[in-house]
Amino acid sequence: MSFTGKSDSYLAVTLENNGFFPDLSLGDLQKLYRIPAEYQQEKVEHHLRLAMLDTNDDLAEQQASWQAEGHATLAAVSDESLGGKKVLVEHYQRAVFCRATANLFGEFATVTRREIGENQAKESDGTAQMYRAQADRALRYLLGKATTITVELI
């Protein structure tokens, strides 16, 4: 137990990815993005898997390009690291985890209610939008787009 009275145990499940992108841990999602312990493992797994699929779909062309250059995994694309972790892998993880978190916020209304103040941050549309924006920013980095704005001539 933590000082808050809530469980400090994390789900010890890793979801296998497609071989190019890294496998992701439910426990890491819980720790890094404070996913409420009230969520059942199946719900967290489902939303993390959907976020992985969506992110992989968005990066399919980029993945093909990297593989055409001879890279077997995302971690092999660049040697750039920060704090011992590969930068591209961190951006991928952020994109997936933010998407999963944003989607899980919409599910919180089906979980047993507690104090209103505690639930407001978990259910906030603004919070879900913020996580979607962070996911988009991480995807843009992986796609080699330096800004958050794209303009096309029609």
Secondary structure, 3 states (H helix, E strand, C coil): CCCCCCCCCCCCCEECCCCCCCCEEHHHHHHHHCCCCCCCHHHHHHHHHHHHHHHHHHCHHHHHHHHHCCCCCHHHCCCCEECCEEHHHHHHHHHHHHHHHHHHHHHHHHCCCCCHHHHHHHHCHHHHHHHHHHHHHHHHHHCCCCCCCCCCCC
